[in-house]
Amino acid sequence: MSGSIELVKIYTRKGDSGESSILGDKRLRKDDPIFEALGTIDELNSVLGLSRFHVSDSEMHKTLGVIQNTLFTLGTILASPQDNRFKYVTLDFSSAVSDLEKEIDRVESRLPRLTKFILPGGGIAGSWLHHARTICRRAERRVATLSPADDAIQGVLKYLNRLSDLLFVYARFANYLQGIPDTEVNL
């Protein structure tokens, strides 16, 4: 066997005191708003991985994978120093948001017209996608607490806002493909 692989331990003990680092080695308390935002995006990504496992539509499955990668990129941008957000990764926010909008239009054109509010739920895939949508909305709220003057923050907010719309449409579509009708709210 040529060469050697250095094993990296998963634990560093550096966070034992309640602090952690963002990119650039800046140490912050673990309850800092940036970690709230990053943690919620990570939670969203995990639930999308679970949702992706349950969807039956191959295009939706593929798009959810792209979204998971984009969420990782968003986290890297947020964790980067504010004066150099794109030091480690780049993202064309306009293109990414446009892709979400095109996917919303593609899927929504195949669904029955929505005339009332609906309850989250349905089949396994639809329910997980509804749950992902609520986490996405929380991620949006957490990111909104960060610097509003930061153009990268504004790009992340726009992406998350559109993503929550797509996840709503995906939840409906996953249920539709299973023959499960929307459950309208009784007001």
N, C-alpha and C positions, 0 to 999 in steps of 0.2 A: 504494500500500500504506500503510494507516494504522498508526501505532504502529511500534515497533521491538522486536525480540526481542534481548535481550542473550545472547550466547553464553557459556556457562559451560564452562571447560576441565575436562577429566576429571582432569588432574593439578594438584596444588597445591604439591607439593614439601615439604609439612609433615610427611610421614611418612618422609622420607629418613633421619632419625636413629634410626629404630627405635621411634618413638612415634606414637600416634594419639589421636584424641579420641573420647569417647563424647558423647552429647547433654549439653548444658550446658557444653561446651568443656573438660571435665576431660581433661588429657593423661595417658596411661598408656603403659607399654611394650607393644609389640605382642604380647609373650608373656604378658601378663596373662590370668588365667583368664577374664575377661569376653570377651576377644577369641577365646579358644579356644571358648567357648560360642557366641558370635555367628557365628564362622566355620563351625562345624559345622552350625548351623541353616541358614546360607546354602547350605552344601554339600547338605544334605538338600533344600532348596527347589529347587536346580538339578536334582538327580536326580529329584525329583518332576515337574519340567517335562519331562524326558526320558521318564519313565514315562508321563506323561499323553499324550504324543504317540503312544504305542504301544497304549494300551488301546482296546478295541473297544466297551465298554459305555458308553453315553452318560451314565448316572447316575454311574458311577465317574469318568468324565472331568470332569463338572461338580463333583463333590465334591472331587476332587484340586485343582481350581482354587480352591475355597473354602479348602482346607487351605493352599495356597501363600500366599494372602492372610493367613491367620491366622498362619502362620509369620513373615511379614514383621512383623505386629503384635507377635508375641512378641519378636522381635529388638528392636523399638523400645522395648518395655517394659523389657527387660533393659538396654538401652543408656541408659535414662533414669536420672537421679539417684535413688538409693535412697529419699530422703525424698519423692519425687514421681514414682513410677513411671508414673502415668497422666496426666502432664502433656500428652503429645503424642497419645496414643491411649488408648482404653479397650477392655476385653474382659471379657465375662461368662464367666469360666472354667467355672462350673457348667454353663451352657448349651452352651458349646463342647464340653465333655467329654461331656455328654449326647447331643449330636448325633453324636459319634463312636460312642458306644455303640449308638445306634439304627441307625446304618449298619452296624456290626459284626453286629448281630442280623439286619438285613435280608439281608445278603449270606450270612452263615453259614447261614441257614435254607435256602439254595439249594444248599449244598455237601454232598458226602458227609461223613458223620461221621468225624472224625479219631480214630484209635485208636492210632496210633504216631507217633513223631517222624518228621519228613520232612526231606529234604535241600532246601536252597534251589536254585532253578533252574527249568527248564521252558522256556517260550517267551520271546521277547524281553520282552514286557510283564511277565510273571511274574517273570523274572529281575531286571529293573530294580526291580520293587517289593520283592523280597526284599532287594536291595542297599539300597534306601531304608530298609527296616526296620532294617538293621544300622547305618546312619548315624544313624537316629533314636535307637537305643539309645545310641550314642556321644554324641549331643547331650544325652541325658538324663544321662549320666555327667558331662559337662562342666558342665551347669547345676547338678548336685548339689554341685559344689565351691564354688559361690557361697553367699552368706549363707543358712543354713538358717532363720534367724528371720524372713526376709522373706516375707510372705504372697504377694507376686507370684511369687517364685521357686517357692514351693510350688504355685501354680496352673500355672506353666509345666511343672513336673515332672509333675504329674498329666496335663496335656494330652499331653505327649510320651509318657508311659507308655501311655496309651490309643491314641495315634496309632500306636505301634509294633504294637499288637495289630491295629488296622485294616489296617495295611500287610501284615501276615502273611495276614490273611483276603483282602485284595485280590489278593495274589500267587497264592494258591490259586485264587481266582475267575477271574483272568485266564487261568490255565492251564486251568481247567475249561472256560471258554468256547471254548478252542481245542482241546478234546478231549485235553489232555495230563494224564495222571494224576499225582498226587503220587508222588514217589519216597521210599518208606519207608527209614528208616535200618536197616541190618542190625546188630543188637546181639547 
